[in-house]
Amino acid sequence: MAGIPFIYWRARNPQKGIRLSLLANDFAEKDGGKVTFKGFLFGGFINYSGDVTGAEIAGIVNGCNGDLSGLSIGAVNYAKRNGRCAFQIGAINYISEYDDKGTVVQIGVYNQAGNQSTPLLNIRRKGKSIEGKTELSE
C-alpha cells in the first residue's frame, strides 16, 4: 500500500480493514483491473475500488468497478454490479448491471439499477421490484 497516511491511500492488491483519508482512496490496478476491498473506506472526496464488501463513504464520489456488497454513501455512487445486498444513498445512485441473485436498495434524487430507474426510492430483489413507492411488478 502506498500513499500519504490519512490523506491518500493507494493499493494494487486485495485489502482488508479500515481506510480513512481526507482526499481519496484508490484501490484499482493500473490497467483498469479491480482490487478487492473488505472493510470500511472513508474518503473525503473520492473512493475508487474493485469489488467492495463492507462500506464506502465519500464526500463526493464512490466508484466501484466491480461488485458492491454493502453500503455506499456519497453525492454520487457508482457500481458496475450489485453483490448479494447493495445499498446506495446519495443524490445520484447507479448500478450498471443488475444481478438478480442480489437485492438493491437506492435512496436519492436519481436511482438506476440495471434497466430500472426511478427517483427517491428504488428497490430491486430477485423476481420483484418496487419503483418509487407504489408500483410492484414481477
Secondary structure, DSSP 8 states (H G I E B T S, - for coil): -EEETTTEEEESS-EEEEEEESSEEEEB-TTS-B--EEEEEEESSEEEESSEEEEEEESSEEEEEEEEEEEEESSEEEEEEEEEEEEEESSEEEEEE--TTSEEEEEEEEEEETTEEEEEEEEEETTEEEETTTEEE-
